[in-house]
Amino acid sequence: FTTSYAFDVSGGLIAQGTALAPVVITSFADDDHGGDTNNDGPSAGAPGSTRGIVVRGGANVDLTRTFVRYGGWGGWSNLSLQGGGATLTVTDCTIEGSSHDGFDANQHACALSVTGTQFLDNAQSAVDELRIDEVPGFTGNTASGNGGDYLLVTQPDPSGAVTVVSDNCLGGALVFSTTCDIVTGTSLTLEDGVVVKLATGATIRVPGGALHLAGATERPVVLTSFADDTIAGDTNNDGAATVPAPGQWQGVRVEAGAAASSLRHVNIRFTGWGGWYGLRSESPLLTARYVRVDRSSGHGFYVSALDYGSDWAAWSCGGDGIRLDGGTFLLEKCTAANNGGFGILDVGAFTGVVNSSLAFGNGTNIAGFAPGELKYSNGDATLAGTDGNIDADPLFVDAVNGDLTLGSGSPCIEMGDPLDFLPNGDLDLSGVPRILDGDFDKVPRVDMGAYEFDHVRLDVSGTFQPLGNVTFTSTGTPGLVSFMFIGVDRDKLLFYPYGTLLIDPLSTYVLVSWPGPPANPSFVVPVAVPTPQPISCQQVVFQGSTAGGGNLSNVESFVIDVP
């Protein structure tokens, strides 16, 4: 195209290129494709030369193996959506060199599918002004050299049921530029590994719909500040010019009118803007397990109603770690540390039970509970000695830097509720099995807090492909008798009880003798391994060959596949 011109599509545009012969839509001056078309000798296209492709309402655009280059003239993008009801399919394309965005959706609703496409060197966002409803249409794309290597969601309110998976998140993270309201009749589900970075003052609020944050141990859902480079990289592309800090966005608020919602394996970071909290629950229909709030400028958790909560951690918040202001529910296996206010506080309206929890290193650790409301927990000097409660230093491994796991010799080991008979395979906040025999007395019992003490941690690294080198690193208590279970079915690796290992004889697994921690043996993957091949492994240790109970590591999983 010559300067300022474009494909302006109200009907249909189909571009079907191939790997060897792509379709190219570019500037008249671009000699890289099609040669010196303008006969002026060497010349190159420049950002802002054309208006790219303008997709009007109701249009049908289908691009396959197509280059769209050097858009941006007049503030247009390489791809610009200019009306609702369009159908836009972009497959294995390259969108590059715009002086504006790569793709500007202008918050229009359309049938959108963008797969296998790279967004390169566009001056502003790779994808701008997107509705959350359209995010699931992005899969397997890459971004590099753009002003923002991400999907910028400027309309995060779902209009129906929306589910986002990690592969939808171009550049590793979604960016919400404003508050997300999930209203009656709508829902938002974020699956494991999804990272959402929120702009200053934004929040996720659920006044009437449903929120489901469905993370996993190794792949939690992370909600954090736009300035947070420690998760999913330097999303705002400013190097070290901005750093995350408490109070940069509001937090998550599940209000009284919300539908049944669930949070599982969620990390919430740098909240507290405007005096808000990391997680505020006013809903008796919310279940929240495995939730950690770090460095809120206000309270970590503020709860006036809840269905059930467990395995919470609040660390380094400016206010209270966990503040209970109503409800009659069970909250158990929680840790609050290094918070400026109370660790766990009952302000008086709470009439449920806090069980198997601990608080230490806070302004005040635990307070406000009536007898019978706090059981088998650590940190309340008034209730110590009753209902299994104690008040002692839990011996965190490194609370100053956020490691709230229990150190060897902690008084909280095997001091949680002895009647807490957890189901087989139940894990702590970090993925370690619960009810480990931490003192090897053959009487396993849950620990206090969100993190179970464990004698061995397992990590697997390397090149997961045939002939690749894989290293198994185990750390923990030295000198223990050790074995390794290696199998293909993760669900059958969480053996319980640990004194007598119950193994499904129909499952595919290998049991091998293994060096006790510390150890880091390496192996070469056989070339004949069928691919893709999922592998899971778990280490089990014993105090001695004839005495003492058993202790399991976390489960590590990976997939052997061709590069």
NUBA-652040 format. One record per atom (N, C-alpha, C): x, y, z. Coordinates in steps of 0.1 Angstrom, whole numbers, plus 5000, padded with zeros to 4 digits. Layout:
N
XYZ/...
// end
This chain:
563
500849885000/500050005000/500950135000/500450234993/501050364994/500550425007/501250535011/501050595024/499550625026/499050585038/497750615044/496650515040/496950425030/495950335025/495950205033/494750125031/494550005039/493649915032/493549785037/492349705034/491249745044/490249805039/489049845048/487949755045/487749655054/486849545051/485549545058/484549555050/483149545055/482549415051/483049355041/482649225036/483549115040/484349055030/485248945034/486648965028/487648925036/489048925031/489648795036/490048715026/490748585029/492148585023/493148565031/494548565027/495048425031/495348335022/495748205025/497248185019/498248215028/499548195024/500048055028/501348025025/501947905029/503247945036/503947845042/505247865048/506247915038/506247865026/507247905015/506748025008/505448045008/504948155000/503848235008/504248305018/503248375026/502648495018/501448535022/500848655017/501448775026/501748885019/502448995026/501649125023/501249185033/500549315032/501449415039/501949515031/503049595036/503049725029/504049805032/504249935026/504849925012/504450025004/504950034990/506550044990/507150095000/508550115001/509349995006/508549885009/509249765016/509849675005/511149685004/511849594994/512049454999/511749425012/512049295017/511149185011/510049225007/509049135001/508649184987/508849104977/508449144963/509349234956/510549254962/511549334955/511349484955/512049554946/511949704946/510749744937/509549724943/508349754936/508249894931/508749994939/508550134936/509750184927/510650094923/511750124914/512550254919/512850254932/513650374937/514950334943/515350204939/516550154945/516250104959/517250074967/517050024981/516150114989/515050064994/514250135004/513550035013/513150085024/512549995034/511250055039/510249975043/509050025049/509350085063/508450165067/508650225080/507350225088/507450215101/506250215109/505450335106/504050325105/503250435102/502950455087/503450365079/503250385064/501850365059/501150265065/499850235060/498850225072/497550205069/496550185079/496350035082/497049955076/496949805078/495649745073/495049675082/493749605079/492649665089/491649725084/490549775092/489349675090/488949625102/487849525102/486649585107/485649615098/484349675102/483449575108/482349625115/481349535121/480749445111/480649315115/480049215106/480949155095/482149215094/483149165084/483649025087/484148955077/484848825079/486248835073/487248825082/488648835078/489348705083/489948635073/490648505076/492048515070/493048525079/494448535075/495248415079/495948345070/496748235073/498148255067/499148245075/500548265070/500648395062/500248495069/500248635063/501148725071/501948815064/502648915071/501849045070/501549115081/500949245081/501949345087/502449435079/503649515083/503349665081/504049745090/504149885089/502849965089/501849915097/500649995099/500950105109/499850175113/499950285123/499750425118/499550445105/499250575099/498050635106/498050755110/496850815116/496350755129/497250685136/496850615148/496150485147/496050435134/495550295132/496650195135/496250075136/497149965139/497249875127/498149775129/498249675118/496849605116/496249575126/494849515126/494049605135/492949655130/492049745138/490649695137/490049665148/488649615148/487749745150/486849765141/486049885141/484549865142/484149755147/482749725149/482549585154/481349565161/481049435167/480549335156/480549215160/479949105152/480849055141/482049105140/482949055130/483548915133/484048845123/484748725125/486148745120/487048725129/488448745126/489248625130/489948565120/490748445122/492148475117/493148455126/494548485123/495348365127/495948295117/496648175120/498048175114/499048155123/500448145119/500848265111/500548385116/500848505109/501948585116/502448695110/503348785116/502748925115/502648985127/502049125128/503149215133/503749295124/504949365129/505049505124/505849585131/506349715127/505349825127/504249815134/503249925134/503850035143/503450165140/503850275148/502750285160/501750205159/500750205170/500750065176/499550005177/499449865182/499649765171/499949635175/499849535166/498449505162/497549485172/496149465170/495349545180/494449635175/493649715184/492249665183/491749605193/490349545193/489249645196/489649765202/488749865205/487549825213/487749715221/486649665230/485449615223/485549585210/484449535202/484349375204/483049335204/482849185205/482949125191/483649015190/483748955177/484048805180/483848725169/484348585169/485748585166/486648565175/488048585174/488848455176/489748425167/490748315168/492048365163/493048375172/494348415169/495348305174/495948225165/496748115169/498048115162/499148075169/500448055163/501048185157/500648295161/500948425155/502048495163/502948565157/503948645164/503648795161/503748865173/503649015172/505049075175/505549145165/506949185166/507049335164/507749405173/508249545171/507149645167/506049625174/504949725173/505149825184/505049955181/505450055190/504750055203/503450025203/502650015215/502349875218/501149845223/500849705227/500849605216/501249485219/501049385209/499549375206/498649365216/497249365215/496649465225/495749555220/495249655229/493749655229/493149715240/491749735241/490949615239/491349505246/490649375244/489549355255/488549295251/487549245261/487949115267/487749085280/488048955286/487348845279/486248875273/485448765266/486248715254/487148795248/487848755236/489248695239/489648695252/490948645255/491048495252/490048415254/490248275251/490448245236/490248345228/490548325213/491948325210/492848365219/494348375217/494948245222/495648175214/496348055218/497648035211/498748005218/500047975212/500648085204/500548205209/501148325202/502348375209/503148455203/504348505209/504448655206/505248725214/505348875213/506848905217/507349005209/508749045212/508949185206/509549275214/509949405209/508849505208/507649465213/506549565212/506649655224/505849765223/505849855235/505249785247/504349685245/503849605255/503749465250/504449365255/504449225249/503349145257/502049195256/501049135263/499649165257/498649105262/497249135259/496849245269/496449365264/495949465273/494449455274/493949415285/492549405287/491949525293/491249605285/490649735289/489149715293/488549605290/487249565294/487249435301/487649425314/487849295320/486549235326/485349305324/484149245329/483549145320/483449015324/482848915315/481448945312/480948905300/479548925297/478848785298/479548685300/478948545302/479948465310/480048335307/481048245314/482348255306/483448305312/484648315305/485748235312/486448145305/487548065311/488848105304/489848135311/491148175306/492248075311/493048025301/494147925305/495448005302/496547945307/497848005306/498248035291/497847945282/498247955268/497548075262/496548125268/495848245262/496748375265/497648365275/498248485280/499548515272/499348595262/500448635253/501548705262/502848655261/503848715269/503948675283/503048575287/503048525300/502148585310/501448695307/500648765316/499548845309/498348845315/497348935311/497549065319/497149175313/497249305320/495849365320/495249395332/494049455334/494249605336/493749685328/493949835329/493049895339/491949825343/490949885351/490249775359/489349805367/488649705376/487849605368/487849485373/487049375368/485849355377/484649375372/483449345379/482749225373/482549125382/481849005378/480449005383/479449035375/478149065379/477248945378/476048955383/475048845383/474948785369/474948655368/474848585355/476148565348/477248615353/478548595346/479448525355/480548475349/481648415357/482948435350/483948425358/485348435353/486148325360/486748235351/487548125356/488948145351/489948145360/491348155356/492048025360/492547955350/493047815352/494547825357/495147715360/496447705366/497447775357/498347845363/499447915356/499148055350/497848095351/497448225346/498048335355/498648435349/499148555357/498348675352/497848755361/497148875358/497848985365/498349085358/498949205364/497949325362/497749395374/496749495374/497349635375/496649725369/497149865369/496849925382/497450045385/497250115398/495750135401/495350095412/493950125417/492950025412/493349925403/492349835398/492049725409/490949655407/490549545416/489849435408/489649325415/488749225410/487649215420/486449245415/485249255424/484149165419/483549095429/482449005425/481149035433/480349135427/479149175434/478049075432/478048985422/476848895420/477148775412/478248775404/478548655396/479448555404/480348485397/481148375403/482548395398/483548385407/484948385404/485548255408/486248195399/486948065401/488348075397/489248075407/490648085405/491247945408/491547865397/491847725398/493247695395/494147735404/495547715402/495947575406/497247545405/497847415410/499047445418/499547345425/500747375434/501847435427/502247375416/503447425408/503047535399/501747555397/501347665387/500147735393/500347815403/499247885409/498747995400/497548045402/497048165397/497748285404/498348375397/499048485404/498348615400/497948695410/497348835408/498348925414/498849025406/499949105411/499949245404/500849325408/501049455403/501649455389/501249555380/501749575367/503349595368/503849645379/505249675380/506049555385/505349435388/506049325393/506749245383/508049255382/508949185372/509349045376/509049005389/509548885394/508648765390/507448795385/506448705380/506248735365/506548635356/506248645342/507048765335/508148805342/509048895335/508649035336/509449115328/509249265328/508149305318/506949275323/505749295314/505649445309/505949535318/505749675313/507049735306/507949645303/509149675295/509849805299/510049825312/510749945316/511949915324/512449785323/513649755331/513449765346/514349835353/514249855367/513649995370/513050055361/512450195363/511350195373/510550085373/509450075383/509649945391/509349935403/509349815411/508049795418/507749675421/506449645429/506549695443/505449745448/505349795462/503949765468/503849755481/502549745487/501649855483/500349825480/499449935477/499249975463/499749895453/499749935439/498449895432/497649805438/496349775433/495449735445/494149725443/493249715454/493249575460/492949465452/492849335458/491649265452/491249155458/490049075454/488949085464/487749125459/486649135468/485449055464/485048955472/483948865469/482848915478/481848985472/480749045480/479648955484/478749005493/477748915499/476848855489/476548925477/475648875467/476248785457/477548745459/478248665449/477648525448/477748465437/477348325435/478448235441/478248105442/479248015447/480548035440/481648065447/482948085441/483948005448/485147995441/486147905447/487547965443/488447965453/489848005451/490747885455/491647845447/492547735450/493847755444/494947755452/496247785447/496347915440/496348025449/496348165444/497348245452/498148315445/499048415451/498548555448/498448635458/497948775457/498948865462/499448965454/500649035458/500449185456/501049265465/501149415464/499849485463/498849435471/497549505471/497449615482/496249665484/496049765495/495849905490/495749935477/495450065472/494150115478/494150235483/492850295488/492450235501/493350165508/492950095521/492349965520/492349905508/491749775506/492649655511/492249535508/492849415514/493249325503/494149225506/494449125496/493249045492/492548985501/491348915498/490248955509/489149005504/488049035513/486848945509/486348865518/485248785516/484048825524/482948855518/481748885524/480648785521/481148675514/480248575508/480248445516/479148395521/479048255527/479148145517/479348175504/479348075493/480848065488/481748135494/483148125489/483948015496/484547935489/485547835494/486947875490/487847895499/489247945496/490247855502/491047785494/492147695499/493447735491/494547725499/495847745493/495947885487/495747985496/495748125491/496848195500/497748265493/498748345500/498748485496/498748575506/498748725503/500048775508/500848835500/502148895503/502149045501/502649115511/502949255510/501749345506/500649325512/499549415511/499849535520/499549655516/499749775525/498649775535/497549705533/496449695543/496449555549/495249495552/495149365557/495449265546/495949145550/496049035540/494648985537/493948925547/492648865545/491648945554/490548975549/489449035557/488248965554/487648895564/486548795562/485448825572/484248855566/483048865574/482048745571/482348675560/481548555557/482448465548/482148335550/482948235542/482348095543/482448015533/482047875535/483047795542/484347795537/485447715543/486747775538/487747775547/489047825543/490147735549/491247715542/492347645547/493647675540/494747655546/496047665540/496247815534/496047905543/496248045540/497548095546/498248185539/499448245544/499348395542/499648475552/499648625551/501048665555/501848725546/503148765550/503448915547/504048975556/504549115554/503549215549/502349205555/501249295552/501249415562/500849535558/500949645567/499949645578/498749585576/497749565586/497749425592/496549375595/496449235600/496749135589/497249025593/497448915584/496048855580/495348805590/493948755588/493048815598/492048885593/491148965602/489748905600/489148845611/487848785610/486848875617/485848905609/484849005614/483448955611/483248825613/481848765612/481948635606/480748565606/480648435601/480848315611/480348205607/480448085615/481047975606/482347965604/482947875595/484147825601/484747715595/486047665599/487147715590/488147765597/489347815590/490547735597/491347675588/492347585594/493647585586/494647545593/496047535587/496447665580/496547775588/496947905582/498147955590/498948035583/500148095588/500048245586/500348325596/500448475595/501848515601/502648585593/503948615598/504448755593/505148825602/505748955598/504749065593/503549055598/502549155595/502549265605/502249395601/502349505610/501249515621/500149455618/499049455628/499049315636/497849265637/497649135643/497949025633/498448915637/498548795628/497248745625/496448695634/495148645633/494248705643/493248785639/492448865649/490948835647/490348805658/488848795659/488348925665/487649005656/487249135661/485949125670/485449005671/484248985680/483048925673/482848945660/481648895654/481848755649/483048705648/483348565643/482948465654/482148365650/481748265660/482048125655/483048105645/483447975641/484647925648/485447845641/486647785648/487847805638/488947855644/490247855638/491047735643/491547655634/492147525639/493547505632/494447445639/495747405634/496547515627/496447635633/497047755626/498147815635/498847915630/499947975638/500148115633/500648205642/501048335639/502248375647/503248445641/504448475648/505148595641/505748685649/506548795643/505648905638/504348905643/503449015639/503449125650/502749235648/502549335658/502049265671/500949195670/500449105680/500048975672/500348855678/500148735670/498648695669/498048645679/496648605678/495948665690/494748715687/493948785698/492448785694/491648805705/490248825703/489348695703/489948575705/489248455704/488648415718/487448365718/486848315730/487348165731/487348105743/487647965744/486747885735/487347785728/486647705719/486647745705/487047875703/487147925689/488547915683/489547885691/490847865687/491347735692/491847645683/492247515688/493447465680/494347405688/495547345683/496347445674/496447565679/497147675672/498147735681/499047815674/500247875681/500148025679/500248095691/500448245690/499548325699/498648255706/497748325716/498148295730/498848395736/499348375750/498248345760/497048405758/495948395767/495348255767/495248195755/494648065753/495647945753/496947975754/497947865755/497647775766/497747645764/497447545774/496047495774/495147555766/493847505764/493547465750/492747365748/492347325734/493547295725/494647255731/495847215723/496647335718/496347455723/497047575719/498347595726/499347655719/500647685725/500947825721/502047875727/502548005723/504148005723/504747985712/506147955711/506647995697/507948025696/508548055683/508447935674/507847945663/507647825654/508947785646/509947865647/511247835641/511047835625/510547945620/510447945605/511847935599/511947885587/513247875580/513748015577/512948105572/513548235568/512348335566/511648365577/510448455576/510748585571/511948635573/512348775568/512148775553/512548675546/512448665531/511248585526/510348555535/509048495531/509048345531/510048275536/510048135537/509448095550/508148055550/507448035563/507247885566/508147805560/508147665563/508747645577/508447535583/508947505597/510347445596/511147495605/512447435606/512547315615/513547245615/513747125623/513647165638/512947085645/512747125660/511647215663/510847255653/509747345655/508747285665/508247365675/507247315684/505847295677/505747335665/504447325657/504347195650/505447115649/505446985641/504646885649/503646825641/502746725646/501946775659/501646905659/500846955670/499547015666/499146995653/497847035648/496746935653/495546955649/494446885654/494646735651/494646645662/494846505660/493646435653/492546505653/491346445647/491146495632/492146565627/492146615614/492646505604/491646415601/492046305592/491846345578/492846385572/492746435558/492646325548/492046355536/491946245526/493346215520/493446095515/494746055509/495146155498/496346205498/496846295488/496646445491/496046475503/495946615507/497346685509/497546805504/498846875503/498746995511/499947045515/500047175521/500147285510/500347415515/500447525505/501547515495/502647445498/503747425489/503747295482/502747215484/502747085476/503246965484/503646985496/504046875505/502846795510/502946665511/501846585516/501546625531/500346625535/499946645549/500046515557/500046535570/500146425579/501346335576/502546405575/503746325574/504246295588/504946185589/505546145602/506746225605/506646355609/507746445610/508746405620/508346335631/509246295641/509546145641/509046075630/509345935628/508945845640/507845885646/507345795657/506245705653/505945695640/504945605634/503545645638/503345775643/502045825646/501945965639/501645965626/501646085618/500446175623/500746305623/499746405627/499946535620/498946605617/499146725609/499846835618/500646915611/501347025618/500447145619/500947245627/500247375627/500747455615/499847535609/500247625599/499947575585/500247665575/500047635561/501047545555/502247525562/503347455556/503647335565/503647215560/503947095567/505447075567/506047045579/507447015580/507746885572/508846885565/509146775557/510646745557/511046625557/512446585558/513146585544/512446605534/513046595521/512246675510/512946755502/512346825491/512946775478/512146765468/512646715455/512446815444/513446825436/513446915424/514046845412/513346855401/513846795388/514146905378/515246895372/515646995362/516346925350/516546995339/517346945328/516646955315/516946865306/516346865292/515446745291/514146765290/513246665291/512846615277/513846545271/513646495257/514546375256/514346285246/515246165244/516646215243/517546145250/519046175251/519246305259/518246365265/518446475274/518946435287/519646525294/520146495308/519246555318/518746475327/517846515338/518446495351/518346595360/518946585373/517846595384/517946495393/517046495405/517746545417/517346655422/517946715434/517046695446/517646635456/516846625469/517646695480/516946765488/517546845499/516746805512/517346825523/516746805535/517646735546/517046665554/517746595565/518646495560/519946505563/520946405557/520846275565/521346175558/521646045564/520345955566/519345985558/518045905559/518045795548/517445685551/517245575541/516145625531/516445605519/515645675509/515245585497/514045605492/513645535480/512945635471/512845595458/512145685448/511045605441/509845665441/508745615432/508745695419/508845625408/508745695395/507645625387/506645705383/505545645376/504945745366/503845705359/503245785349/501845845354/501445805366/500145855370/500345935383/500346065382/500546145394/499646115406/498346085403/497446065414/497745945422/498545845417/498845725424/500245735431/500745855432/502145865438/502045925452/500845965456/500646025470/500245905479/501245835483/500945715491/500545745505/499545675511/499045695524/498445575529/498545535542/499445595552/500845555549/501745625555/503145615551/503945505558/503345455569/504045335576/503845215567/502645195561/502445085552/502045145539/502845145529/502645205516/501645115509/500445175505/499445105497/499645145483/500045045475/500345065461/499344995452/498745065442/497845005433/498644915423/498444785424/499244695416/498944705401/497844785397/497544805383/498244925377/498845005386/499445125381/500845095376/501345185367/502745175362/503645255370/504545195377/505545265386/506745185387/507845255392/509045185395/509445235409/509945135417/510445165430/511945135430/512745235433/514245215432/514845265445/515945205449/516745255460/517345385456/517545485465/517945615461/518845675472/519745755468/520645825478/519745925487/520045925499/519346015508/519746155506/519046255511/519446395509/520646425517/521446515513/521446585500/521946505488/521346505477/521846425465/521346495452/522046475442/521646535429/522146445417/521646315417/522046225406/521446275393/522146245382/521746285368/521646155360/520746165350/520446045341/520246095327/520646015317/520346045303/519045975299/518046045294/516845985290/517045895278/516645765279/516845675267/516245725255/516845695244/516345745231/515045675227/514845555232/513645485229/512445515236/512445615245/511245655253/510245705243/508945655244/507945705236/507545845240/507245925231/506846065234/505546105228/504746195235/505146255248/504846155259/505746155269/505646065280/505646145294/504546155301/504446215314/505146135324/505946195333/506646125344/506346195357/506046125367/505946185381/506846105390/507446175400/508346105409/508146165423/508446085433/508246125447/509246035455/509946105464/510946045473/510246015486/510645895492/510145855505/511445825513/511445875526/512645855534/512145795547/513045715554/512845655567/513945695576/513645695589/514645725599/515745625599/515445495597/516345385597/515745265590/516545165587/516045055580/515044975588/515144975601/514244895610/513444975619/513745105621/513045185631/512545315625/511445365630/510945495626/509945485615/509145595614/508145595603/508645655590/507745685581/508145735568/507745875566/508445935556/508246075552/508346095537/507346165531/507346175517/507746315512/508346325501/508646455495/507446505487/507546625482/506646675472/506646585459/505646595451/505646525438/506246615427/507146575419/507646645408/507146575395/506646655386/506146605373/506746675361/507046595350/507546655338/507146565327/507346615314/506946545303/508146525293/508446405290/509546375280/508846395266/509446485258/508846505245/509946545235/509646535223/510646575213/510746735212/511946785209/512046935209/511146995198/
// end
